[in-house]
């Protein structure tokens, strides 16, 4: 992602502010925008030199419909509300996006039961899917091998960088600030709010009435270091790394293609960007640290997974693309874990909201997450 040229060259003001948002990913930027719209003077503090340098720019850029998540969960509710808000925002700000639709495919008869379970889950969430037979699929997507599929017409893609640039512009237009290359090293509750220490060799202490910890992969570490925060309010985040392969040349598909979900993820799927370029991924490897180096050893596993639904894949066109890391509250073999948006009702510290385990569908849900944060305050 291209850096926005806003690296702080002047010392951060030490005057008190109404709110500090830790993290300039898509969720942090959305939260800052919402805080400013509520009348709070707000600063966003980001550890890296760029906005959205981690999960926000290392994903499939998919606008999700809300299919997979348990009824009533934050992921389901905020994905669905966030999708509507995001589409409206994209239309208002002329951010390029497209509702391509998504096909979730069953490669054999055994997979049809899995499609039925997904269809029922989507219906409980108020999301309507369309069944397609093998014959109908072959007519729409001749290169696709499947016996049946669910079509999600409400799934799409977005230019996530343009979206974050628009949020940043809104923040600046409302009088807010985004301070880059400034890691937060301490958050200390006081009687009147918080002292936040941020910066490298020359740290600055800023007083704020409100702190929103939207720091993604660092959210657990920052939360766990806040004096007085109960241990139960700082659950460990696990790091799930996923690799993506790009595909040179065009693929013969017009929609996003997903296999049935598997343990820990949605499977190695085909996503398209707004220029029609194709990527396959992600897989899932549990790691202990933030490491984006690309290990090409899984290529044959990717090829085998893709050929289950795209048998004519030319594996020589697969090129290592990028890795992303998802912050998760459930590890290998563990049950579903929802978003954690912990306000004072959870930890007892007035003015603090910790966002933990904010992975997919965080991009889609970002504007609704921001509204939820305001409610938790």
Secondary structure, DSSP 8 states (H G I E B T S, - for coil): ----S-B--S----S-EEEEEE--SHHHHHHHHHHHHTT--EEEE-SSSSTT-SGGGSS--EE--S-SS-TT-HHHHHHHHHHHHHHHHHHHHT--EE---EEEEESSTHHHHHHHHHHHHHHHTT---EEEEHHHHHHH-TT---SEEEEETT-EEE-HHHHHHHHHHHHHHTT-EEEBS--EEEEEEETTEEEEEE-STT-EEEEEEEEEE--GGGHHHHHHTSTT--GGGS---EEEEEEEEEESS--S-SSEEE---BTTBS-SEEEE-TT--EEEE---EEESS------GGGHHHHHHHHHTT-TT--GGGEEEEEEEEEEESS-TT------EEE-HHHH--TTEEEEES--TTHHHHHHHHHHHHHHH-
